[in-house]
Amino acid sequence: MAIMRLKQWAFERVALRHGRTANIEHSGWKERRTREADSRHVRVIDFERALSQLDPEEQQVLLLTYRDGLRHDHTASMLGMSVRKLYYFLPNARRKLTDILDRLDLL
């Protein structure tokens, strides 16, 4: 579930940064002050608040792996750790994020 929420957050964050709050091609024109846009902002802010509760190294591992889509060997070399350590570290970071999201009722 944490991976799904990470990918959803990354998608919504990019959409908000580029001003895409509605899918105009499929739904027609919508006013920007809709509940859909507001709920997207709230979801992004809530997820970032949950992500900020992790250790900085755990945040980096999750963001480089799932938001940026880097391979494990590139992520490990960027963070100065072995690939083996990354394979042990990544599930623990996901588990901690899942616990935080569950505690905040964001799953």
C-alpha positions in Angstrom: 0.0 0.0 0.0 2.9 2.4 0.7 4.2 2.0 -2.8 0.8 2.8 -4.3 0.5 5.9 -2.1 4.1 7.0 -3.0 3.3 6.7 -6.7 0.0 8.5 -6.3 1.6 11.3 -4.3 4.3 11.7 -7.0 1.8 11.9 -9.8 -0.5 14.3 -7.9 2.5 16.5 -6.9 3.7 16.8 -10.5 0.1 17.6 -11.7 -0.2 20.3 -9.1 3.2 21.8 -10.0 2.2 22.0 -13.6 -1.3 23.4 -12.9 -3.1 20.3 -14.0 -5.9 20.0 -11.5 -8.5 18.5 -13.8 -8.3 16.1 -16.7 -9.7 18.5 -19.4 -9.5 16.0 -22.3 -11.9 13.5 -20.7 -14.1 15.6 -18.5 -14.4 19.0 -20.2 -13.7 22.3 -18.7 -13.9 22.6 -14.9 -13.4 25.5 -12.7 -10.2 25.3 -10.7 -11.9 26.0 -7.4 -13.5 22.6 -7.3 -13.4 20.1 -4.5 -11.3 17.7 -6.7 -8.5 20.2 -6.8 -8.8 21.0 -3.1 -8.8 17.3 -2.2 -5.7 16.7 -4.3 -3.8 19.5 -2.4 -4.9 18.0 0.9 -3.7 14.5 -0.1 -0.3 15.8 -1.2 0.2 17.8 2.0 -0.9 14.9 4.2 1.4 12.5 2.5 4.3 14.9 2.7 3.6 15.3 6.4 3.7 11.5 6.8 6.9 11.2 4.7 8.6 13.9 6.8 8.3 11.7 9.9 10.7 9.2 8.4 14.5 9.5 8.9 16.2 11.5 6.1 18.0 8.4 4.7 14.7 6.5 4.5 13.1 9.4 2.7 15.9 9.5 0.2 15.7 5.8 -0.5 12.0 5.8 -1.0 12.0 9.0 -3.2 14.9 7.9 -5.4 13.4 4.4 -5.9 9.7 5.2 -6.4 9.4 8.8 -7.3 12.4 9.1 -9.5 12.3 5.5 -10.7 16.1 4.9 -10.3 17.4 1.4 -10.3 18.6 -0.1 -7.1 22.3 0.1 -8.0 22.0 3.8 -8.9 20.2 4.5 -5.7 22.7 2.7 -3.6 25.7 4.5 -5.3 24.0 7.9 -4.8 23.5 7.2 -1.1 26.9 5.6 -0.6 25.6 2.2 0.5 25.9 -1.2 -1.0 23.1 -2.7 -3.0 22.8 -5.5 -0.5 22.2 -2.9 2.3 19.6 -1.2 0.1 17.7 -4.4 -0.4 17.4 -4.7 3.4 16.9 -1.0 4.0 14.1 -0.5 1.5 11.5 -2.9 3.0 12.1 -1.4 6.4 11.5 2.1 5.1 8.3 1.0 3.3 7.1 -0.7 6.5 7.7 2.4 8.6 5.9 4.6 6.0 3.0 2.2 6.0 2.8 2.3 9.8 2.8 6.1 9.7 0.2 6.3 7.0 -2.0 3.8 8.8 -1.6 5.7 12.1 -2.7 9.0 10.3 -5.5 7.1 8.5 -4.2 7.9 5.1 -4.1 4.4 3.5 
